[in-house]
Amino acid sequence: MDAIDRKILAVVQEDASLSVAEIGQRVGLSSTPCWKRMQRLEADGVILRRVALIDADKIGLGVTVFVSIETGDHSHEWLTRFAKIVEAMPEVMEFYRMAGDVDYMLRVVVTDIQGYDAFYKRLIATVPLKNVTSRFAMEKIKSTTALPIPPAA
């Protein structure tokens, strides 16, 4: 991946709705070479998909909760089952296996506290969990989907 590929990535992270011609103009390429590079970046799995970002507050999902989970079972079978269940929960925006004193971390969006309570009850009914800690976000200070593109080596 060269410097031009990295410029393309920076541009599409900012606005994926731009035409190939507009992206090419911003990175110094004509449409065809830009399109070929974008096709390669998609084929290589660098560009995963192009999406629209939606304001959660404006559609009634004003509560963000960070959920820390500890489990007593660290088997592959338990994780496979737990991951399948959590991945099917639409409220879960992000799901990580952690190192340290917490085993898993979820970022959950819900309508309100009652919505979170319903989510929590479904979560704890799925598999045995040792500890579940919920942290409610009071204010979003920074949120971005754009990765910092490192310079070409």
DSSP file (Angstrom, degrees, kcal/mol; ACC not computed):
  #  RESIDUE AA STRUCTURE BP1 BP2  ACC     N-H-->O    O-->H-N    N-H-->O    O-->H-N    TCO  KAPPA ALPHA  PHI   PSI    X-CA   Y-CA   Z-CA
    1    1 A M              0   0    0      0, 0.0     2,-0.1     0, 0.0     0, 0.0   0.000 360.0 360.0 360.0 122.0    0.0    0.0    0.0
    2    2 A D     >  -     0   0    0    150,-0.1     4,-2.0   151,-0.1     5,-0.2  -0.290 360.0 -85.7 -99.9-174.3    1.6    3.2   -1.1
    3    3 A A  H  > S+     0   0    0      1,-0.2     4,-1.9     2,-0.2     5,-0.1   0.841 125.8  52.9 -63.2 -35.1    1.0    6.9   -0.3
    4    4 A I  H  > S+     0   0    0      2,-0.2     4,-2.6     1,-0.2    -1,-0.2   0.920 107.2  51.3 -69.1 -42.1   -1.8    7.3   -2.8
    5    5 A D  H  > S+     0   0    0      1,-0.2     4,-2.3     2,-0.2    -2,-0.2   0.917 110.2  50.7 -56.8 -42.3   -3.7    4.3   -1.4
    6    6 A R  H  X S+     0   0    0     -4,-2.0     4,-2.1     2,-0.2    -1,-0.2   0.861 108.6  51.0 -66.0 -36.1   -3.4    5.9    2.0
    7    7 A K  H  X S+     0   0    0     -4,-1.9     4,-2.4     2,-0.2    -1,-0.2   0.909 108.6  52.1 -66.2 -41.1   -4.8    9.2    0.7
    8    8 A I  H  X S+     0   0    0     -4,-2.6     4,-2.8     1,-0.2     5,-0.3   0.931 109.0  50.4 -59.3 -45.1   -7.7    7.3   -0.9
    9    9 A L  H  X S+     0   0    0     -4,-2.3     4,-1.9     1,-0.2    -1,-0.2   0.906 109.9  50.0 -61.0 -41.8   -8.4    5.7    2.5
   10   10 A A  H  X S+     0   0    0     -4,-2.1     4,-1.2     1,-0.2    -1,-0.2   0.910 112.7  47.4 -63.4 -41.3   -8.3    9.0    4.2
   11   11 A V  H  X S+     0   0    0     -4,-2.4     4,-2.3     1,-0.2     3,-0.4   0.939 112.5  46.6 -67.3 -47.4  -10.7   10.5    1.7
   12   12 A V  H  < S+     0   0    0     -4,-2.8    -1,-0.2     1,-0.2    -2,-0.2   0.798 108.3  56.9 -70.6 -25.5  -13.3    7.7    1.8
   13   13 A Q  H  < S+     0   0    0     -4,-1.9    -1,-0.2    -5,-0.3     3,-0.2   0.849 110.4  45.5 -68.2 -31.8  -13.2    7.6    5.6
   14   14 A E  H  < S-     0   0    0     -4,-1.2    -2,-0.2    -3,-0.4     2,-0.2   0.896 138.5  -2.3 -76.1 -41.5  -14.2   11.3    5.5
   15   15 A D    ><  +     0   0    0     -4,-2.3     3,-1.2    -5,-0.1    -1,-0.2  -0.695  56.0 179.2-156.7  96.1  -16.9   10.9    2.8
   16   16 A A  T 3  S+     0   0    0     35,-0.2    -4,-0.1     1,-0.2    -3,-0.1   0.544  78.4  73.8 -76.1  -6.8  -17.6    7.5    1.2
   17   17 A S  T 3  S+     0   0    0     -5,-0.1    -1,-0.2    34,-0.1    -5,-0.1   0.542  70.9 112.1 -84.5  -5.2  -20.4    9.1   -0.9
   18   18 A L  S <  S-     0   0    0     -3,-1.2     2,-0.0    -7,-0.1    -3,-0.0  -0.340  74.1-111.7 -64.9 147.7  -18.0   10.8   -3.1
   19   19 A S     >  -     0   0    0      1,-0.1     4,-2.5     4,-0.0     5,-0.2  -0.336  26.7-109.3 -71.7 162.0  -17.8    9.6   -6.7
   20   20 A V  H  > S+     0   0    0      1,-0.2     4,-2.9     2,-0.2     5,-0.2   0.878 121.6  55.2 -59.8 -37.4  -14.7    7.9   -7.9
   21   21 A A  H  > S+     0   0    0      2,-0.2     4,-2.4     1,-0.2    -1,-0.2   0.916 108.8  46.8 -62.7 -43.1  -13.9   11.0  -10.0
   22   22 A E  H  > S+     0   0    0      2,-0.2     4,-1.9     1,-0.2    -2,-0.2   0.901 113.5  48.0 -66.7 -40.6  -14.1   13.2   -7.0
   23   23 A I  H  X S+     0   0    0     -4,-2.5     4,-1.5     2,-0.2    -2,-0.2   0.943 112.3  50.1 -63.6 -46.5  -11.9   10.9   -4.9
   24   24 A G  H  X>S+     0   0    0     -4,-2.9     5,-3.3     1,-0.2     4,-1.1   0.903 108.6  52.2 -57.9 -42.9   -9.4   10.7   -7.8
   25   25 A Q  H  <5S+     0   0    0     -4,-2.4     3,-0.4     1,-0.2    -1,-0.2   0.898 108.9  50.7 -60.8 -40.6   -9.3   14.5   -8.0
   26   26 A R  H  <5S+     0   0    0     -4,-1.9    -1,-0.2     1,-0.2    -2,-0.2   0.774 118.0  37.8 -70.3 -25.5   -8.6   14.8   -4.3
   27   27 A V  H  <5S-     0   0    0     -4,-1.5    -1,-0.2    -3,-0.3    -2,-0.2   0.424 118.3-103.9-107.2   1.1   -5.7   12.3   -4.5
   28   28 A G  T  <5S+     0   0    0     -4,-1.1     2,-0.3    -3,-0.4    -3,-0.2   0.829  79.9 115.2  85.2  33.2   -4.3   13.3   -7.8
   29   29 A L      < -     0   0    0     -5,-3.3    -1,-0.3    -6,-0.1    -2,-0.2  -0.923  63.3-116.9-129.1 156.0   -5.5   10.4  -10.0
   30   30 A S     >  -     0   0    0     -2,-0.3     4,-1.8     1,-0.1     5,-0.2  -0.385  44.9 -95.3 -79.9 172.5   -7.9   10.1  -13.0
   31   31 A S  H  > S+     0   0    0      1,-0.2     4,-3.1     2,-0.2     5,-0.2   0.897 116.6  52.2 -60.1 -47.5  -11.1    8.1  -12.5
   32   32 A T  H  > S+     0   0    0      1,-0.2     4,-2.4     2,-0.2    -1,-0.2   0.935 112.2  42.4 -63.4 -49.7   -9.9    4.7  -13.9
   33   33 A P  H  > S+     0   0    0      0, 0.0     4,-2.1     0, 0.0    -1,-0.2   0.878 116.4  50.6 -64.1 -33.6   -6.7    4.3  -11.9
   34   34 A C  H  X S+     0   0    0     -4,-1.8     4,-2.6     2,-0.2    -2,-0.2   0.938 110.5  48.7 -66.0 -45.8   -8.5    5.5   -8.8
   35   35 A W  H  X S+     0   0    0     -4,-3.1     4,-2.6     1,-0.2    -1,-0.2   0.907 110.8  51.0 -59.6 -43.4  -11.3    3.0   -9.4
   36   36 A K  H  X S+     0   0    0     -4,-2.4     4,-2.2     2,-0.2    -1,-0.2   0.906 111.1  48.0 -62.5 -41.9   -8.8    0.2   -9.9
   37   37 A R  H  X S+     0   0    0     -4,-2.1     4,-2.7     2,-0.2    -2,-0.2   0.916 112.1  49.0 -64.6 -42.8   -7.0    1.1   -6.6
   38   38 A M  H  X S+     0   0    0     -4,-2.6     4,-2.1     1,-0.2    -2,-0.2   0.906 110.2  51.3 -64.5 -40.1  -10.3    1.2   -4.7
   39   39 A Q  H  X S+     0   0    0     -4,-2.6     4,-2.7     2,-0.2    -1,-0.2   0.907 111.7  47.7 -61.6 -41.6  -11.3   -2.2   -6.2
   40   40 A R  H  X S+     0   0    0     -4,-2.2     4,-2.6     2,-0.2     6,-0.2   0.911 109.8  52.1 -66.1 -42.2   -8.0   -3.6   -5.0
   41   41 A L  H  <>S+     0   0    0     -4,-2.7     5,-2.1     1,-0.2     6,-1.6   0.869 113.4  45.0 -62.7 -36.2   -8.4   -2.1   -1.6
   42   42 A E  H ><5S+     0   0    0     -4,-2.1     3,-1.2     4,-0.2    -2,-0.2   0.920 112.9  49.7 -71.0 -44.3  -11.8   -3.7   -1.3
   43   43 A A  H 3<5S+     0   0    0     -4,-2.7    -2,-0.2     1,-0.3    -1,-0.2   0.854 110.0  51.9 -63.0 -34.7  -10.7   -7.1   -2.7
   44   44 A D  T 3<5S-     0   0    0     -4,-2.6    -1,-0.3    -5,-0.2    -2,-0.2   0.518 116.3-116.1 -79.4  -5.1   -7.8   -7.1   -0.2
   45   45 A G  T < 5S+     0   0    0     -3,-1.2    -3,-0.2     2,-0.3     3,-0.1   0.629  84.8 117.7  80.5  12.7  -10.2   -6.4    2.7
   46   46 A V  S   <S+     0   0    0     -5,-2.1     2,-0.8     1,-0.3    -4,-0.2   0.940  77.6  45.6 -75.4 -49.3   -8.7   -3.0    3.5
   47   47 A I  S    S-     0   0    0     -6,-1.6    -2,-0.3    -9,-0.2    -1,-0.3  -0.863  74.2-177.8 -91.1 112.7  -12.0   -1.3    2.7
   48   48 A L        -     0   0    0     -2,-0.8     2,-0.3     1,-0.3    -1,-0.2   0.909  57.5 -39.1 -80.5 -43.9  -14.6   -3.5    4.4
   49   49 A R        -     0   0    0      2,-0.0     2,-0.5    -4,-0.0    -1,-0.3  -0.963  51.0-112.9-170.9 167.0  -17.7   -1.6    3.4
   50   50 A R        +     0   0    0     -2,-0.3     2,-0.3    -3,-0.1   -37,-0.1  -0.969  43.4 168.5-116.0 128.2  -19.1    1.9    2.8
   51   51 A V        -     0   0    0     -2,-0.5     2,-0.4     0, 0.0   -35,-0.2  -0.830  35.9-112.7-135.3 167.1  -21.9    2.9    5.2
   52   52 A A        -     0   0    0     -2,-0.3     2,-0.5   -36,-0.1    -2,-0.0  -0.871  29.8-135.3 -99.4 137.9  -23.9    5.9    6.3
   53   53 A L        -     0   0    0     -2,-0.4     2,-0.4     2,-0.0    92,-0.0  -0.813  21.0-157.5 -94.4 133.3  -23.4    7.1    9.9
   54   54 A I        -     0   0    0     -2,-0.5     2,-0.7     5,-0.0     3,-0.1  -0.894  21.8-116.3-116.3 139.4  -26.6    7.9   11.8
   55   55 A D     >  -     0   0    0     -2,-0.4     4,-0.7     1,-0.2     3,-0.4  -0.642  22.9-157.0 -74.4 110.6  -27.0   10.1   14.8
   56   56 A A  T >4>S+     0   0    0     -2,-0.7     5,-2.9     1,-0.2     3,-0.9   0.873  89.7  55.3 -59.7 -40.5  -28.1    7.8   17.6
   57   57 A D  G >45S+     0   0    0      1,-0.2     3,-1.5     3,-0.2    -1,-0.2   0.889 102.8  55.9 -60.0 -39.9  -29.7   10.5   19.6
   58   58 A K  G 345S+     0   0    0     -3,-0.4    -1,-0.2     1,-0.3    -2,-0.2   0.653 109.3  46.1 -72.9 -14.3  -31.9   11.6   16.7
   59   59 A I  G <<5S-     0   0    0     -3,-0.9    -1,-0.3    -4,-0.7    -2,-0.2   0.192 125.9 -96.9-110.8  16.0  -33.4    8.1   16.3
   60   60 A G  T < 5S+     0   0    0     -3,-1.5     2,-0.6     1,-0.1    -3,-0.2   0.651  89.6 120.2  86.7  16.0  -34.0    7.7   20.0
   61   61 A L      < +     0   0    0     -5,-2.9    50,-0.2    -6,-0.2    -3,-0.1  -0.558  26.5 145.9-108.7  66.4  -30.9    5.7   21.1
   62   62 A G        +     0   0    0     -2,-0.6     2,-0.5    49,-0.5    49,-0.2   0.445  44.2  80.1 -87.0  -1.6  -29.6    8.3   23.6
   63   63 A V  E     -A  110   0A   0     47,-2.3    47,-2.5    -3,-0.1     2,-0.5  -0.929  54.4-172.0-114.9 122.7  -28.1    6.0   26.2
   64   64 A T  E     -A  109   0A   0     -2,-0.5    73,-2.8    73,-0.4     2,-0.4  -0.939   7.2-172.6-110.4 132.0  -24.6    4.5   25.7
   65   65 A V  E     -AB 108 136A   0     43,-2.9    43,-3.0    -2,-0.5     2,-0.6  -0.985  17.0-150.9-127.8 131.7  -23.5    1.9   28.2
   66   66 A F  E     -AB 107 135A   0     69,-3.1    69,-2.3    -2,-0.4     2,-0.6  -0.914  20.5-161.2 -99.2 121.1  -20.0    0.3   28.5
   67   67 A V  E     -AB 106 134A   0     39,-2.5    39,-2.4    -2,-0.6     2,-0.4  -0.912   6.0-161.6-113.5 117.4  -20.5   -3.2   29.9
   68   68 A S  E     -AB 105 133A   0     65,-3.0    65,-2.8    -2,-0.6     2,-0.4  -0.824  12.3-165.5 -96.6 134.1  -17.6   -5.1   31.5
   69   69 A I  E     -AB 104 132A   0     35,-2.8    35,-2.2    -2,-0.4    34,-1.6  -0.975  11.6-171.4-127.1 132.8  -18.0   -8.8   31.8
   70   70 A E  E     - B   0 131A   0     61,-2.9    61,-2.0    -2,-0.4    60,-1.9  -0.956  11.6-169.6-116.1 141.1  -16.0  -11.3   33.8
   71   71 A T        -     0   0    0     -2,-0.4    58,-0.1    58,-0.2    -2,-0.0  -0.927  27.4-148.5-128.1 154.0  -16.6  -15.0   33.4
   72   72 A G  S    S+     0   0    0     -2,-0.3     2,-0.6    56,-0.2    57,-0.1   0.556  86.6  71.3 -91.7 -10.8  -15.5  -18.1   35.3
   73   73 A D        +     0   0    0     55,-0.3    -1,-0.1     1,-0.1    57,-0.1  -0.931  49.1 170.5-112.8 119.0  -15.4  -20.2   32.2
   74   74 A H        +     0   0    0     -2,-0.6    -1,-0.1     4,-0.1     2,-0.1   0.048  34.2 132.2-113.9  24.3  -12.7  -19.5   29.6
   75   75 A S     >  -     0   0    0      1,-0.1     4,-2.2     4,-0.0     5,-0.2  -0.358  66.4-121.3 -76.9 157.4  -13.3  -22.5   27.4
   76   76 A H  H  > S+     0   0    0      1,-0.2     4,-2.6     2,-0.2     5,-0.2   0.886 113.8  54.4 -62.2 -39.7  -13.5  -22.3   23.6
   77   77 A E  H  > S+     0   0    0      2,-0.2     4,-2.2     1,-0.2    -1,-0.2   0.913 108.2  48.3 -62.7 -43.7  -17.0  -23.7   23.7
   78   78 A W  H  > S+     0   0    0      2,-0.2     4,-3.0     1,-0.2     5,-0.2   0.942 113.2  47.4 -62.4 -47.6  -18.2  -21.1   26.2
   79   79 A L  H  X S+     0   0    0     -4,-2.2     4,-3.2     1,-0.2     5,-0.3   0.912 110.5  52.0 -61.7 -43.3  -16.7  -18.2   24.1
   80   80 A T  H  X S+     0   0    0     -4,-2.6     4,-1.9     2,-0.2    -1,-0.2   0.928 114.1  43.0 -59.5 -45.8  -18.2  -19.6   20.9
   81   81 A R  H  X S+     0   0    0     -4,-2.2     4,-2.0     2,-0.2    -2,-0.2   0.936 116.5  47.1 -65.4 -47.2  -21.7  -19.8   22.4
   82   82 A F  H  X S+     0   0    0     -4,-3.0     4,-2.9     1,-0.2     5,-0.3   0.922 111.7  50.7 -62.2 -45.5  -21.4  -16.4   24.2
   83   83 A A  H  X S+     0   0    0     -4,-3.2     4,-2.7    -5,-0.2    -1,-0.2   0.904 109.4  51.0 -61.0 -42.3  -20.0  -14.7   21.0
   84   84 A K  H  X S+     0   0    0     -4,-1.9     4,-0.9    -5,-0.3    -1,-0.2   0.912 113.2  45.5 -62.2 -42.7  -22.9  -16.0   18.9
   85   85 A I  H >< S+     0   0    0     -4,-2.0     3,-0.5     2,-0.2     4,-0.3   0.942 115.6  45.1 -66.0 -48.5  -25.5  -14.8   21.4
   86   86 A V  H >< S+     0   0    0     -4,-2.9     3,-1.7     1,-0.2     6,-0.3   0.897 108.0  57.0 -66.4 -40.7  -23.9  -11.3   21.8
   87   87 A E  H 3< S+     0   0    0     -4,-2.7    -1,-0.2     1,-0.3    -2,-0.2   0.786 103.9  55.3 -60.6 -26.2  -23.4  -10.8   18.1
   88   88 A A  T << S+     0   0    0     -4,-0.9    -1,-0.3    -3,-0.5    -2,-0.2   0.534  84.8  95.7 -83.8  -6.8  -27.1  -11.4   17.6
   89   89 A M    X   -     0   0    0     -3,-1.7     3,-1.6    -4,-0.3    30,-0.0  -0.763  63.7-157.3 -88.4 112.0  -28.1   -8.6   20.1
   90   90 A P  T 3  S+     0   0    0      0, 0.0    -1,-0.2     0, 0.0    19,-0.1   0.733  87.2  65.8 -64.9 -21.6  -28.7   -5.5   18.0
   91   91 A E  T 3  S+     0   0    0     17,-0.1    18,-2.3    -3,-0.0     2,-0.7   0.731  81.4  91.1 -70.2 -20.8  -28.0   -3.1   20.9
   92   92 A V  E <   +C  108   0A   0     -3,-1.6    16,-0.2    -6,-0.3     3,-0.1  -0.672  47.1 172.1 -83.2 113.3  -24.3   -4.3   21.0
   93   93 A M  E     +     0   0A   0     14,-3.1     2,-0.3    -2,-0.7    -1,-0.2   0.803  69.4  16.8 -89.2 -34.2  -22.3   -1.9   18.8
   94   94 A E  E     -C  107   0A   0     13,-1.3    13,-2.1     2,-0.0     2,-0.4  -0.990  61.2-171.3-141.5 148.6  -18.9   -3.3   19.7
   95   95 A F  E     +C  106   0A   0     -2,-0.3     2,-0.4    11,-0.2    11,-0.2  -0.956  11.9 178.1-145.9 117.5  -17.7   -6.5   21.4
   96   96 A Y  E     -C  105   0A   0      9,-2.7     9,-2.3    -2,-0.4     2,-0.5  -0.941  28.3-138.6-125.9 143.4  -14.1   -7.1   22.5
   97   97 A R  E     -C  104   0A   0     -2,-0.4     7,-0.3     7,-0.2     2,-0.2  -0.893  39.5-153.9 -92.2 129.9  -12.2   -9.9   24.3
   98   98 A M        -     0   0    0      5,-3.0     2,-0.4    -2,-0.5     0, 0.0  -0.600  18.1-135.7-109.7 161.6   -9.9   -8.1   26.8
   99   99 A A  S    S+     0   0    0     -2,-0.2     2,-0.3     2,-0.0     3,-0.3  -0.867  73.0  33.3-104.5 149.4   -6.7   -8.7   28.5
  100  100 A G  S    S-     0   0    0     -2,-0.4    -2,-0.1     1,-0.2     0, 0.0  -0.783 118.4 -22.6 109.3-152.3   -6.5   -7.7   32.2
  101  101 A D  S    S+     0   0    0     -2,-0.3     2,-0.4   -31,-0.0    -1,-0.2   0.559 121.9  64.1 -81.4  -7.4   -9.1   -7.9   35.0
  102  102 A V        -     0   0    0     -3,-0.3   -32,-0.2     1,-0.1     3,-0.1  -0.946  62.7-161.9-115.1 137.4  -12.1   -7.8   32.6
  103  103 A D  S    S+     0   0    0    -34,-1.6    -5,-3.0    -2,-0.4     2,-0.3   0.872  73.5  13.3 -85.4 -39.8  -12.7  -10.6   30.1
  104  104 A Y  E     -AC  69  97A   0    -35,-2.2   -35,-2.8    -7,-0.3     2,-0.4  -0.976  59.4-159.6-139.6 150.1  -15.1   -8.9   27.7
  105  105 A M  E     -AC  68  96A   0     -9,-2.3    -9,-2.7    -2,-0.3     2,-0.4  -0.999  10.0-171.1-132.4 132.4  -16.2   -5.3   27.0
  106  106 A L  E     -AC  67  95A   0    -39,-2.4   -39,-2.5    -2,-0.4     2,-0.6  -0.929  16.5-150.8-119.5 145.1  -19.4   -4.3   25.1
  107  107 A R  E     -AC  66  94A   0    -13,-2.1   -14,-3.1    -2,-0.4   -13,-1.3  -0.985  27.7-174.9-111.1 121.1  -20.5   -0.9   23.9
  108  108 A V  E     -AC  65  92A   0    -43,-3.0   -43,-2.9    -2,-0.6     2,-0.4  -0.916  15.7-159.8-120.8 138.4  -24.3   -0.9   24.0
  109  109 A V  E     +A   64   0A   0    -18,-2.3     2,-0.3    -2,-0.4   -45,-0.2  -0.977  21.5 161.6-118.7 135.3  -26.8    1.7   22.8
  110  110 A V  E     -A   63   0A   0    -47,-2.5   -47,-2.3    -2,-0.4     3,-0.1  -0.885  47.2-110.9-142.4 170.8  -30.4    1.7   24.0
  111  111 A T  S    S-     0   0    0     -2,-0.3   -49,-0.5   -50,-0.2     2,-0.3   0.892  86.9 -33.7 -72.6 -41.4  -33.3    4.1   24.3
  112  112 A D  S  > S-     0   0    0    -49,-0.1     4,-2.0   -51,-0.1    -1,-0.2  -0.895  77.2 -68.4-165.1-174.8  -33.3    4.6   28.0
  113  113 A I  H  > S+     0   0    0     -2,-0.3     4,-2.6     1,-0.2     5,-0.2   0.884 129.3  53.0 -62.4 -39.3  -32.6    2.9   31.4
  114  114 A Q  H  > S+     0   0    0      1,-0.2     4,-2.1     2,-0.2    -1,-0.2   0.889 107.2  52.7 -63.7 -37.6  -35.6    0.6   31.0
  115  115 A G  H  > S+     0   0    0      1,-0.2     4,-2.0     2,-0.2    -2,-0.2   0.893 110.4  47.4 -62.9 -39.7  -34.2   -0.4   27.6
  116  116 A Y  H  X S+     0   0    0     -4,-2.0     4,-3.4     2,-0.2    -2,-0.2   0.902 108.2  55.0 -68.3 -39.4  -30.9   -1.2   29.2
  117  117 A D  H  X S+     0   0    0     -4,-2.6     4,-2.4     1,-0.2    -2,-0.2   0.909 109.0  47.8 -59.6 -42.0  -32.6   -3.2   31.9
  118  118 A A  H  X S+     0   0    0     -4,-2.1     4,-1.9     2,-0.2    -1,-0.2   0.918 113.5  47.8 -64.2 -43.1  -34.3   -5.3   29.3
  119  119 A F  H  X S+     0   0    0     -4,-2.0     4,-2.6     2,-0.2    -2,-0.2   0.943 111.2  51.2 -60.4 -48.3  -31.0   -5.8   27.5
  120  120 A Y  H  X S+     0   0    0     -4,-3.4     4,-2.7     1,-0.2     5,-0.2   0.902 108.4  51.0 -57.6 -45.2  -29.2   -6.7   30.8
  121  121 A K  H  X S+     0   0    0     -4,-2.4     4,-0.9     1,-0.2    -1,-0.2   0.892 112.0  47.1 -62.3 -39.9  -31.8   -9.3   31.7
  122  122 A R  H  < S+     0   0    0     -4,-1.9     4,-0.4     2,-0.2     3,-0.2   0.911 112.5  51.0 -65.4 -41.6  -31.5  -10.9   28.3
  123  123 A L  H >X S+     0   0    0     -4,-2.6     3,-1.5     1,-0.2     4,-0.7   0.945 110.8  45.5 -62.2 -50.7  -27.7  -10.9   28.5
  124  124 A I  H 3< S+     0   0    0     -4,-2.7    -1,-0.2     1,-0.3     5,-0.2   0.677 107.7  59.7 -72.5 -14.7  -27.5  -12.5   32.0
  125  125 A A  T 3< S+     0   0    0     -4,-0.9    -1,-0.3    -3,-0.2    -2,-0.2   0.562  94.9  68.0 -83.9  -8.2  -30.0  -15.2   31.0
  126  126 A T  T <4 S-     0   0    0     -3,-1.5    -2,-0.2    -4,-0.4    -1,-0.1   0.960 112.0 -12.2 -81.1 -53.2  -27.8  -16.4   28.1
  127  127 A V  S  < S-     0   0    0     -4,-0.7    -1,-0.3   -45,-0.0     2,-0.2  -0.945  85.0 -77.2-144.7 160.3  -24.8  -18.0   29.8
  128  128 A P        -     0   0    0      0, 0.0     2,-0.4     0, 0.0   -55,-0.3  -0.449  49.8-173.4 -64.6 129.7  -23.2  -18.1   33.2
  129  129 A L        -     0   0    0     -2,-0.2   -58,-0.2    -5,-0.2     3,-0.1  -0.965  22.9-154.0-124.8 142.0  -21.4  -14.9   34.0
  130  130 A K  S    S-     0   0    0    -60,-1.9     2,-0.3    -2,-0.4   -59,-0.2   0.904  79.3  -4.0 -79.8 -43.9  -19.2  -14.1   37.0
  131  131 A N  E     -B   70   0A   0    -61,-2.0   -61,-2.9     2,-0.0     2,-0.4  -0.986  54.0-167.0-154.3 138.9  -19.6  -10.3   37.1
  132  132 A V  E     -B   69   0A   0     -2,-0.3     2,-0.5   -63,-0.2   -63,-0.2  -0.990  10.9-173.4-128.5 121.8  -21.3   -7.7   34.9
  133  133 A T  E     -B   68   0A   0    -65,-2.8   -65,-3.0    -2,-0.4     2,-0.4  -0.969   7.4-157.5-118.8 128.4  -20.5   -4.0   35.4
  134  134 A S  E     -B   67   0A   0     -2,-0.5     2,-0.5   -67,-0.2   -67,-0.2  -0.889   6.5-171.0-109.1 132.9  -22.4   -1.3   33.6
  135  135 A R  E     -B   66   0A   0    -69,-2.3   -69,-3.1    -2,-0.4     2,-0.5  -0.983  14.3-147.5-123.8 119.6  -20.9    2.2   33.1
  136  136 A F  E     -B   65   0A   0     -2,-0.5     2,-0.3   -71,-0.2   -71,-0.2  -0.737  15.1-127.9 -91.9 127.9  -23.3    4.8   31.6
  137  137 A A        -     0   0    0    -73,-2.8   -73,-0.4    -2,-0.5     3,-0.1  -0.577  19.6-171.4 -73.4 130.4  -21.8    7.5   29.4
  138  138 A M  S    S+     0   0    0      1,-0.3     2,-0.3    -2,-0.3    -1,-0.2   0.806  70.9   3.8 -89.3 -35.3  -22.8   11.0   30.5
  139  139 A E        -     0   0    0      0, 0.0     2,-0.7     0, 0.0    -1,-0.3  -0.980  64.5-130.5-154.0 136.5  -21.5   12.9   27.5
  140  140 A K        +     0   0    0     -2,-0.3     3,-0.1     1,-0.2    -3,-0.0  -0.822  29.1 171.3 -88.1 116.6  -19.8   12.0   24.2
  141  141 A I        +     0   0    0     -2,-0.7     2,-0.4     1,-0.4    -1,-0.2   0.830  67.7   7.0 -95.7 -39.8  -16.7   14.1   23.9
  142  142 A K        +     0   0    0      2,-0.0    -1,-0.4     0, 0.0     2,-0.3  -0.992  61.9 165.8-144.0 137.7  -15.1   12.5   20.9
  143  143 A S        +     0   0    0     -2,-0.4     2,-0.3    -3,-0.1    -3,-0.0  -0.932  10.5 158.8-149.7 126.5  -16.4    9.9   18.5
  144  144 A T        -     0   0    0     -2,-0.3    -2,-0.0     1,-0.1     0, 0.0  -0.988  33.1-162.8-144.3 153.6  -14.9    9.0   15.1
  145  145 A T        +     0   0    0     -2,-0.3     2,-0.5  -132,-0.1    -1,-0.1   0.462  66.2 104.9-106.7  -8.7  -15.0    6.1   12.7
  146  146 A A        -     0   0    0   -133,-0.1  -136,-0.1  -132,-0.0    -2,-0.0  -0.620  64.1-143.5 -80.6 121.6  -11.9    7.4   10.8
  147  147 A L        -     0   0    0     -2,-0.5     2,-0.8     1,-0.1  -134,-0.1  -0.551  25.8-107.7 -77.3 146.3   -8.7    5.5   11.6
  148  148 A P        -     0   0    0      0, 0.0    -1,-0.1     0, 0.0  -138,-0.0  -0.682  36.8-138.9 -74.4 111.2   -5.5    7.5   11.7
  149  149 A I        -     0   0    0     -2,-0.8     3,-0.1  -143,-0.1  -143,-0.0  -0.596  14.3-136.7 -77.5 116.0   -3.8    6.3    8.5
  150  150 A P        -     0   0    0      0, 0.0     3,-0.1     0, 0.0    -1,-0.0  -0.394  27.9 -99.8 -69.5 151.0   -0.1    5.8    9.1
  151  151 A P        -     0   0    0      0, 0.0  -148,-0.0     0, 0.0     2,-0.0  -0.262  48.1 -85.1 -66.2 157.7    2.3    7.1    6.5
  152  152 A A              0   0    0      1,-0.1  -150,-0.1    -3,-0.1  -149,-0.0  -0.342 360.0 360.0 -62.0 143.1    3.8    4.7    3.9
  153  153 A A              0   0    0     -3,-0.1    -1,-0.1    -2,-0.0  -151,-0.1   0.474 360.0 360.0 -72.4 360.0    6.9    2.9    5.2
